[in-house]
Amino acid sequence: MANHKATKKDVRQATKRRDRNRYYGKTTRNAIRDLREIKVQKEAGDKLPEVAAMIDKLAKKGIIHKNKAANLKSKLTRKVNALGATAAK
């Protein structure tokens, strides 16, 4: 265990950050899962900007990589657009 005052503080801060990052990451994953389960294009289209904003915040804070964020948003957008294509047929 750390013996220096500053190192003990750093451990406390790292623990808080890790818990916070886990919470935001899990919340976003749940939102993505819920968005994928929506079968109505209108509802999914309304929910997509909220989920995309959550993903962007994770990338900005460094919780996930920016390319992963871009890939997630791209896949979700394609899924929502595909719902509209299948509804039109």
CYANA upper distance limits for C-alpha pairs under 8 A (distance plus 0.5 A):
  2 ALA  CA      7 THR  CA      6.48
  2 ALA  CA      8 LYS  CA      6.37
  3 ASN  CA      7 THR  CA      7.65
  3 ASN  CA      8 LYS  CA      7.56
  4 HIS  CA      8 LYS  CA      6.78
  5 LYS  CA      9 LYS  CA      6.84
  6 ALA  CA     10 ASP  CA      6.67
  7 THR  CA     11 VAL  CA      6.76
  8 LYS  CA     12 ARG  CA      6.89
  9 LYS  CA     13 GLN  CA      6.69
 10 ASP  CA     14 ALA  CA      6.50
 11 VAL  CA     15 THR  CA      6.69
 12 ARG  CA     16 LYS  CA      6.89
 13 GLN  CA     17 ARG  CA      6.64
 14 ALA  CA     18 ARG  CA      6.48
 15 THR  CA     19 ASP  CA      6.71
 16 LYS  CA     20 ARG  CA      6.64
 17 ARG  CA     21 ASN  CA      6.48
 18 ARG  CA     22 ARG  CA      6.57
 19 ASP  CA     23 TYR  CA      6.70
 20 ARG  CA     24 TYR  CA      6.82
 21 ASN  CA     25 GLY  CA      6.47
 21 ASN  CA     63 ILE  CA      7.01
 22 ARG  CA     26 LYS  CA      6.48
 23 TYR  CA     27 THR  CA      6.55
 24 TYR  CA     28 THR  CA      6.62
 24 TYR  CA     58 LEU  CA      7.98
 25 GLY  CA     29 ARG  CA      6.69
 25 GLY  CA     58 LEU  CA      7.69
 25 GLY  CA     63 ILE  CA      7.89
 26 LYS  CA     30 ASN  CA      6.68
 27 THR  CA     31 ALA  CA      6.79
 28 THR  CA     32 ILE  CA      6.68
 28 THR  CA     51 VAL  CA      7.64
 28 THR  CA     54 MET  CA      6.72
 28 THR  CA     55 ILE  CA      7.31
 29 ARG  CA     33 ARG  CA      6.66
 30 ASN  CA     34 ASP  CA      6.65
 31 ALA  CA     35 LEU  CA      6.64
 31 ALA  CA     51 VAL  CA      6.89
 32 ILE  CA     36 ARG  CA      6.74
 32 ILE  CA     51 VAL  CA      7.10
 33 ARG  CA     37 GLU  CA      6.95
 34 ASP  CA     38 ILE  CA      7.19
 35 LEU  CA     44 ALA  CA      6.72
 35 LEU  CA     47 LYS  CA      7.39
 35 LEU  CA     48 LEU  CA      7.77
 35 LEU  CA     51 VAL  CA      8.46
 36 ARG  CA     76 LEU  CA      7.93
 36 ARG  CA     79 LYS  CA      8.10
 38 ILE  CA     43 GLU  CA      7.65
 38 ILE  CA     44 ALA  CA      6.47
 39 LYS  CA     44 ALA  CA      7.92
 39 LYS  CA     83 LEU  CA      7.38
 40 VAL  CA     44 ALA  CA      6.74
 40 VAL  CA     83 LEU  CA      7.37
 41 GLN  CA     45 GLY  CA      6.39
 41 GLN  CA     80 VAL  CA      6.61
 41 GLN  CA     81 ASN  CA      7.96
 41 GLN  CA     83 LEU  CA      5.76
 41 GLN  CA     84 GLY  CA      5.89
 41 GLN  CA     87 ALA  CA      8.30
 42 LYS  CA     46 ASP  CA      6.80
 43 GLU  CA     47 LYS  CA      6.80
 44 ALA  CA     48 LEU  CA      6.47
 44 ALA  CA     80 VAL  CA      6.57
 45 GLY  CA     49 PRO  CA      8.10
 45 GLY  CA     80 VAL  CA      6.90
 46 ASP  CA     50 GLU  CA      8.44
 47 LYS  CA     51 VAL  CA      7.03
 48 LEU  CA     52 ALA  CA      6.54
 48 LEU  CA     76 LEU  CA      8.07
 48 LEU  CA     77 THR  CA      7.90
 48 LEU  CA     80 VAL  CA      8.43
 49 PRO  CA     53 ALA  CA      6.58
 50 GLU  CA     54 MET  CA      6.92
 51 VAL  CA     55 ILE  CA      6.78
 52 ALA  CA     56 ASP  CA      6.65
 52 ALA  CA     73 LYS  CA      6.52
 53 ALA  CA     57 LYS  CA      6.73
 54 MET  CA     58 LEU  CA      6.95
 55 ILE  CA     59 ALA  CA      6.89
 55 ILE  CA     69 ALA  CA      6.36
 55 ILE  CA     72 LEU  CA      8.42
 55 ILE  CA     73 LYS  CA      8.07
 56 ASP  CA     60 LYS  CA      6.59
 56 ASP  CA     66 LYS  CA      8.46
 56 ASP  CA     69 ALA  CA      7.02
 57 LYS  CA     61 LYS  CA      6.66
 58 LEU  CA     62 GLY  CA      6.69
 58 LEU  CA     63 ILE  CA      5.64
 58 LEU  CA     64 ILE  CA      6.32
 58 LEU  CA     69 ALA  CA      8.43
 59 ALA  CA     63 ILE  CA      6.39
 59 ALA  CA     64 ILE  CA      5.51
 59 ALA  CA     65 HIS  CA      6.11
 59 ALA  CA     66 LYS  CA      5.61
 59 ALA  CA     69 ALA  CA      6.70
 60 LYS  CA     66 LYS  CA      8.06
 62 GLY  CA     66 LYS  CA      8.46
 64 ILE  CA     68 LYS  CA      7.15
 64 ILE  CA     69 ALA  CA      7.38
 65 HIS  CA     69 ALA  CA      6.88
 66 LYS  CA     70 ALA  CA      6.75
 67 ASN  CA     71 ASN  CA      6.63
 68 LYS  CA     72 LEU  CA      6.60
 69 ALA  CA     73 LYS  CA      6.69
 70 ALA  CA     74 SER  CA      6.55
 71 ASN  CA     75 LYS  CA      6.65
 72 LEU  CA     76 LEU  CA      6.67
 73 LYS  CA     77 THR  CA      6.54
 74 SER  CA     78 ARG  CA      6.70
 75 LYS  CA     79 LYS  CA      6.67
 76 LEU  CA     80 VAL  CA      6.73
 77 THR  CA     81 ASN  CA      6.61
 78 ARG  CA     82 ALA  CA      6.48
 79 LYS  CA     83 LEU  CA      6.88
 80 VAL  CA     84 GLY  CA      7.31
 81 ASN  CA     85 ALA  CA      6.98
 82 ALA  CA     86 THR  CA      6.70
 83 LEU  CA     87 ALA  CA      6.67
 84 GLY  CA     88 ALA  CA      6.70
 85 ALA  CA     89 LYS  CA      7.21
